[in-house]
Amino acid sequence: MSPPGDAENPPYSDVEVRLRDEFAGVHPPATVTRCIEAAHYGALEVTGDAHRGLVERIARKHLQVLAIVATESG
């Protein structure tokens, strides 16, 4: 399920571009998208709002943890 927005102007498109660039070679783009979606819904559930900066920080942390787990597992 995608965060709310329209097809021409997704709400976190700039966040997605930054995180895809930051984690290129570490995570596929689909993983970045899923982490942003999870961060969006997690922020809404916990704080009642999903500010862009908060969503980006949560998604980045998820991606960092996933990278650590993948390194330790593999």
N, C-alpha and C positions, 0 to 999 in steps of 0.2 A: 504494500500500500504506500503510495507516494504522499509526501507532505502536500498541503493545499497549495494551489497556484494554478496558472494556466500554462498551456503548452508552449506559448511564445516567451513567457517570462517565469520560469520556475523560481520559487522563492529562495532556494539556496544554491542557485547555479554558480555564483561566484565562490561560494564555500566549496562546492564540489570540484571546481577547477583547481583551486588552491590545494585541496587535499589529494586530488589525483596526481598533481605534479609532485607534491611532497612525498607521496608513498608509491610513486612509479617504480616498478621493479620489485616492490615489496608485496603489494596487494593489487589484484585486478580491479578495474573500474567498478565492476558490479559490487564488490565488497565495500568500496568507498560509499557508493550509493546506499547500500543497506545500512551502513553505520550512521550515515546522515539521517536516514529515516528513523532509525532506532533512537538516535539522539533527540530528534524532533519530538517524538512521542514521549520519550522519557522526561524531557524538560516540561512538556505540557502536563504530564501526570504529577510531577513533583512540585513544580512552581506555578502551574496554571498558565504559563506563557512560554513561548519558544523564541526568545530573542536570537537573532542571527549569531551573535558572538558566543552565546551560551551553547547553541547547537554545534558550532564549530569546535569549541573546546571539548565538549563531550565526545563528539565523533573522533577528534584527533586522539583523545585518550583511548577510546575503543580500538582504534587502528594501531596504536603503539602497543597495547596489551596483546592484541592478536599477533603482532610481529614477534613479540617476546615468546609467546607460547609456541609459535611455529618454529622459532629458532631452537627452543628447548626440546621440542618434539622430534625435530628432524635431523 
